[in-house]
Amino acid sequence: MHIRLIYLLFVSTIFACSKEETAISPSTPTDTNVPAVYKKIYGASSITSDGTYIIIKSNGLPDHKSPYYPSTNALFQSYSGTTFGGLNFTKNPNSIVEQSATIKIPLNPKVATNHAATPLGPIGIALNGVPFFNQYAGPNNQELKGEMASFDQFYGHPQQSGVYHYHVEPLQLTTVKSTKSGLMGFLLDGFPVYGPQEETGAAVTNANLDVYHGHTHATVDFPAGIYHYHLTGEAPYLNGNGFYGSPGSLAP
């Protein structure tokens, strides 16, 4: 009698654990096919892979304070200081709006035969789920200088439809979540983006980079070596004459 009772309790416990694991599994943001480096994109709502692409879903909301959040949002913070380049901050008329984006980047990025120009709009994703934009301002590839004053205290801002983004160094990552030499995210061609310093602490300048604003060597995340972009404090800031590799896709 006691043996049977113990057995029933054991079976019930196993079944309960199995139910709990089943309940937790669907909310896990990554799957077993995703290499560990992509799991560093902590701002994604999910990260999966179909064996060809890494598929990243994000709402695009920055994880830091900004004057561009509605005043009712807990992350709203008014700002009146200076921004990128020492400019006095001047708020643009836009507000941050939650997005629903699906980004597909190559699992095994390769150099492209023909290097596609980066478009206006998202060209990649930062670790906090915020999009990267290129070195131009809309609508006609104008110089970025005209809108730099509208970058908030973390060097980002929203465009007309509310997509918050970074054109330049994302201070939330280089000074809060990571370091100036750390991984910042990925462009749509699958190649990683690093901060404005090398892992040795040396500053990266345009003279250290090719026309696409990158170079190849080993990093902590890619010890075998990989082509990667760097953010710098001078134009083109993140990307130069187009994608080094063949870009994936972005669906709103």
Sequence and secondary structure as in RCSB ss.txt:
>XXXX:A:sequence
MHIRLIYLLFVSTIFACSKEETAISPSTPTDTNVPAVYKKIYGASSITSDGTYIIIKSNGLPDHKSPYYPSTNAL
FQSYSGTTFGGLNFTKNPNSIVEQSATIKIPLNPKVATNHAATPLGPIGIALNGVPFFNQYAGPNNQELKGEMAS
FDQFYGHPQQSGVYHYHVEPLQLTTVKSTKSGLMGFLLDGFPVYGPQEETGAAVTNANLDVYHGHTHATVDFPAG
IYHYHLTGEAPYLNGNGFYGSPGSLAP
>XXXX:A:secstr
 HHHHHHHHHHHHHHHHHHHHHHHGGG SB TTS GGGGG TT SEEEE SSEEEEEE    SS BTTS TTSTT
B    SB GGG B    S       EEEEEESS  B SS     SS  EEETTS EE  SEETTTTEEGGGGGGG
  TTSEEE TT  EEESS  HIIIIIIS TTSEEEEETTS EEE SB TTS B  GGGS TTSEEEE  SS TT 
EEEEE  SSTTTT  SS SB   EEE 
